[in-house]
Amino acid sequence: MTAASTASPYQERVLADGADLYWRYDEPGGAFAADASDSRNGGVYVNTPTYRATPSAVAGSAALSLNGSDEYVYSDRLHRYTSPTPYSIETWFRTTSTSGGRLVGYGNNIGTAQGHTSSVSDKLLYLTDNGRLAFGVQVGSTNSRPTLTSSAGFNDGQWHHAVATQGPGGMALYVDGARVAANTAAGNRSYNGYWRVGGDAMNNAWPNRPSSTYFAGQVDESAIYPSALTAAQVAAHHQLAQAPAPPGDTTVSLLPTEDAYVNGVAANANYNDQQLACRGTTPYLGYLRFTLPAAPAGQVLKGARLQFRTSSDPTAGSTDSHTVVPVTGAWTESAVTYNSRPALSASVLGTITGATAVSTDYSVELTAPALGGALGSAYSLALTSSGTDSLRIWSSEAGSAASRPQLVLTFGAE
């Protein structure tokens, strides 16, 4: 699974203004929506929406097309909001639908739990059936739902920039860089939940509730901020949408196509599950395979790093060092055992140190030239150690997409 993006003036401004969830929808396929911020708030695509839709709202990016019935994106990391915590919601949208739909919202269902829809929702940005944009919150657990609604409709088939903010000064709704509505409501509902783009349940108490709670159209550049953006920041974002990206680096994030580990004590057993393990004494060895893309035109591989999260197992952290080496022999995740383990290269691509805590994100820099010769093909890595303290990390089978390991490649000018 690949998520590629080139920094643009728009992206740089979104990140500079503090977005801590930023989905650009540049993936060519797969289930994972990469977070362009440093917060690792990735998303999961549901029911295979149409990827890389064009034209996009922002120069140098792609958009996501949703069918209005069962396609959406959800954040698989739990978020905690206590009223009156400030926040901002930002997205671009394009539609001709007369059925409305939820653009972005916050709810108590992760997106895959029983029923797949939330019994509690607020902080909603949605379209009414006549194309007007609405932003509403629920005050505590009451029936009070302060909601701002634009006077104009925006289901005209053109791209529109929507921003909704709430802070100590109240709520504000912006369309295409200009404020269209505001009030003084600073409170909302306090609960733990998940952000969704494209659809979820909506209580009938919401003003001008659309006939469809799922959005039919395209979305692009969806972001959440832990602050209320100012009018000047919103206007700047809108103005930068079509600013071309300058020549610069391209970053590609890859998920493993296969991964597994082997255990020297159970030498004929195959461990293709949610964790990978590594240890020297009474050995464990972990294996990961990635499909490396070709370098973008005019660029070469400049950097590579392996990102991972230690598992929740009490023994997951390790005080030992663990090496990342190339795999030279054949293996598959469904069949590899200690007795059938593949041969390894003697060269070391990188060394993991200091990964001592459980359920914690770490990364290790890898020798980029060693991977450069394998671009455009499958490439396997092994986790090895000579120590006695095991390291356990989540694998690509982990239930949370944000927990899965990634190989991050950076390409730049030759």
Helices and strands as residue ranges (DSSP letters): E 2-6, H 9-16, E 21-23, E 32-33, E 43-46, E 50-53, E 63-67, E 72-75, E 79-81, E 87-94, E 101-107, E 121-127, E 132-136, E 147-153, E 160-167, E 170-175, E 178-183, E 191-197, E 216-225, H 231-239, E 250-254, E 258-263, E 275-278, E 284-291, E 299-309, E 322-326, E 350-352, E 361-366, H 368-372, E 378-384, E 391-394, G 401-403, E 406-413
